[in-house]
C-alpha cells in the first residue's frame, strides 16, 4: 500500500524535467518537512520508475546517492549513466 507521504514524494519527483535534478532535501522542503531520509525510503519503493524518475533525485552535496535503495558502486554507476544520458553534468 502506498502511503500519503509516498504519494506526495512521487508527485513531486514525477515533475522533475529530464536533464535536471533535485535533492532529497529539496523534495522534503517542498513537502514542508525535514524528513529527507524518508524521501529516500519512499523512492526506494518507487512503483513506477518510468513515470516517477527517482534517478533524478540526488544528495545535497551533488553526489548521486543510492539507486532503488542500493548503495553499491554498480547501482551508483547505473544511476550516473542514466543521468548523463539525460544531459545532467555530474
N, C-alpha and C positions, 0 to 999 in steps of 0.2 A: 504494500500500500504506500502510495506517495503522500508525504505529509504536506501541510500548507507551506511550511518553510521550504521544502524541496521545490514545490511548485513555483514559489517566488523566485528562487535561485534560477530555475530552468527558464522562467520567463525573461529574466534579465539577461542571462547568458545567450539565449536564443537571438537577442537583438545585437550582439557584438558583430560588427561587419567583418567580412573577410579582409584579411590584411591588418587587422587591429587586434589589440589585446586589452585585457582588463585584469587587475589583480584581484585575488581573493578578498583582500581588504576593501577594494573599491566596490565589489559586488555587495559585500556586507554593509558598507556605508550607504549605498543606495537603498538597501532594505531597512535602514535605520537601526542597525545593530553593530556590535563589535565582534560578532561571532564568525570571524573569517575562517577559522578552522572548521566550523560546522558547514560553511560553504563548500570547502574541500571535500568533506564527507558526503555532502549531497551529490557533488559531481562524480564522486567515486561510484555512485549508484545510478548514473545517468542512464535512463531507459531508452533514450533516442538520440545517439550521438550524431546522426545525420542532420537533425534539426536543432539540436542543442550542442553547439560546438564547444564542448568543455576544454578542448585543447587550446582555446584562445584565452584561458584564464591562467595567469602565471603569478609567481611570487612578486611581492612589492619591490624586491631588490633586483628584479629583472631576470632572475633565474627561472627556468621553465617549471620546476616543481614536478610533482608526480603526474602520472597519466593513468587514469582509471584505478587510482589507489595504489599503483605500483611505483615504487621509488627506486627501481633498479636502473642501471645505466642503459639497458636495452629499451626500456619504456621511455626514458627521457630522450634518447636519440630519436625514437619514433615520433614523439610529440614535437621535437625540434624540427624534424624533417617536414612534418605537416605544416608547421608554422612558416618555415622558409618557403615552402611551395606556394603559400598564400601571399608571399611578399613581406613577411614580418622580418625585420632586421634584429636578430638576437645573436 
